[in-house]
């Protein structure tokens, strides 16, 4: 049990990690005081959270969501102390709440200013579940942390596992880090089968319950590629010390091997409440209750396999982007975000995802990044370029279809 309630601000409260955070909060209501919430456009769910937890300060994605929220608040006769929107609104929310723990669980890059503001005002614990901001701006975040008392605690299950396995050990004694991957829903699929993948198939992860975007990233293994880049931003290792291994059961969340060849692995059931609670309670562990515990006897075996980079080129593209440099990482992340949106709308095929990402890398990998502002500008430029390219291709497909129908 924590010694005193911690003030908690949650960015991304309506997403999968945000909802896991609230489930932890429901289990440990006396350990936290929820002082702020931010979400994208699901304002109806946000209002329910406001009512349940008595939150007085919130922020939403954009002006349209802001207007929708204001209408709902008026209808429910709810008065708040602060309502913001956009990246600036999220940063103002952090400033207004001054939390002890900030959980950054928003997808995309909109939470970056809030994360940097938290570091600036030295929020004690910064739980980061948003891999995109570390991929896009990891070097700038690291630089900000060097002059701050803020402790960044990763929330991705793999990076949380690594973080835990490193505690109490000398960082200089790391021999290698093994990043585990489930392999997603298509681990055993052939390339021929991948050509026929539908959206609903790609959304069905075998082990984890996640949001739509991260589920598709898991299916392409781009998620593991982003985590590969993230690991090199978070931990003091070279790329030669980082490996990716497929582990279908998702029980071993990652492994650290030390120079005496001993291995420290963090294991547990596939439930995001565990890494979320670790970050929320840091440096203490929170007691949690689950309907089922990990039963090693019933489990019986743990399997590990090599990654097939030919079948999952998104992982190979991410590794290549990391070797190329910061601009390539920004381009990779930005293009993937737009391409996945198109796949979720059934506008492109599953195997087209890495093709479009590769095209963006070819176009933008050589860009110069001299500041955080230039990284943000490149992110927006790549997204706009990708939308234009995809739009032109989709228009061409429609034209071809019309021509065939007229024959």
Helices and strands as residue ranges (DSSP letters): E 6-11, H 16-27, E 32-38, H 43-53, E 57-60, H 63-75, E 82-85, H 86-97, E 101-104, H 112-120, E 125-128, H 131-146, E 151-154, H 157-166, G 171-173, E 174-181, G 184-186, H 191-194, H 199-202, H 212-220, H 222-234, G 239-241, E 242-246, E 252-258, E 263-267, H 273-281, H 296-299, H 313-324, H 326-344, H 352-364, H 372-406
